[in-house]
Amino acid sequence: MNNIFAIFNLHILHMQLSVLHYEIIIVSLWLIFCVMLTQLSSDEQYMLLALHEAELAAAEGEVPVGCVVVCNNRVVGRGHNLTETLQDVTAHAEIQAITAAAETLGAKYLVDCCMYVTVEPCVMCAGAIGWSQIRRLVYGASDEKRGYKSYAPRALHPKCEVVEGVLEDKCRELMKTFFSQHR
């Protein structure tokens, strides 16, 4: 009987060490992530949040486009494609994020905001970005087939600054992977 208790106590001791080791590993990974994050530009940091939204879309079977709207260094809106889920062709990531940001800020004009989106917005979304008066648009991958630049390059607000190609490879790879698995 004593042998059984001894084995049980060793097992508990091993489990406690395992939990301790697990906690150490988690803290170490968090510190590494924080160091890596500080080495990224703020545009890259916010684009990582948009990429997370895109991954959520992919997990739901949606085209993996993600978006965040930032105002004064604070995320005020986020979204990802929901066109299949809602059976609504207008439920693009940018529209979801603009709606959330407007609700958060209590204003329809997002003049002091910057939008981060993983893929170049389509014409519809560029129009919404223009009407919401977002002053800065940052996107990852260009969209030669459906992007606003090909069809309506003046759709954005005249004062909107555009930054292209932030984490472009990651954004493009997510799209390629999704379409290779779904089509």
LINBELBEL-V161071 format. One record per pair of residues at least 4 apart in sequence whose ideal C-beta (glycine too) atoms are under 6 Angstrom apart, sorted by the first residue. I is the first residue (numbers start at 1). J is the second residue. D is the distance in whole Angstrom. If there is no record, write none. Layout:
i;j;d
I;J;D
I;J;D
This chain:
i;j;d
40;44;4
40;45;5
43;138;5
43;166;5
44;167;6
46;68;6
46;70;6
46;116;4
47;116;5
47;166;5
47;167;5
49;68;5
50;66;4
50;67;6
50;68;5
50;116;5
50;117;6
50;118;5
51;118;6
53;66;3
53;78;6
53;80;4
54;64;4
54;65;6
54;66;3
54;118;5
54;174;6
56;80;5
57;62;4
57;64;5
57;80;4
57;81;5
58;64;4
58;178;5
62;81;4
62;84;5
63;81;5
64;174;5
64;178;5
65;81;5
65;93;4
65;118;6
65;119;5
66;80;5
66;93;6
66;118;5
67;79;5
67;93;4
67;94;5
67;97;4
67;117;4
68;75;5
68;78;5
68;116;5
69;76;6
69;77;4
69;97;5
69;101;4
69;113;5
69;115;5
70;75;6
70;114;5
71;76;5
71;112;5
71;113;5
76;101;5
76;104;4
76;105;6
77;97;4
77;100;4
77;101;3
78;97;6
79;93;5
79;96;3
79;97;4
80;93;5
81;92;6
81;93;5
82;86;5
82;91;4
83;89;6
83;91;5
86;91;5
90;95;6
92;125;5
94;117;6
94;121;5
94;125;4
95;128;6
98;128;6
98;132;5
101;110;6
102;108;5
109;133;5
110;132;5
110;134;5
111;133;5
113;134;5
114;136;4
115;134;5
115;137;5
116;138;5
117;139;5
118;140;5
118;171;4
119;141;5
119;143;5
120;139;5
120;142;5
120;143;4
120;147;4
121;125;4
121;126;5
121;148;5
122;146;5
123;148;5
123;151;5
123;152;5
126;148;3
126;155;4
126;156;6
127;155;5
129;134;5
129;156;6
130;155;5
130;156;5
130;157;5
133;157;5
135;159;6
135;160;6
136;161;5
137;160;6
137;162;5
138;163;4
138;166;5
140;166;6
140;167;5
140;168;5
140;171;3
141;168;5
141;171;4
141;172;4
142;147;6
143;147;4
148;152;5
148;155;5
149;153;5
156;160;4
167;171;6
168;172;6
178;182;6
179;183;5
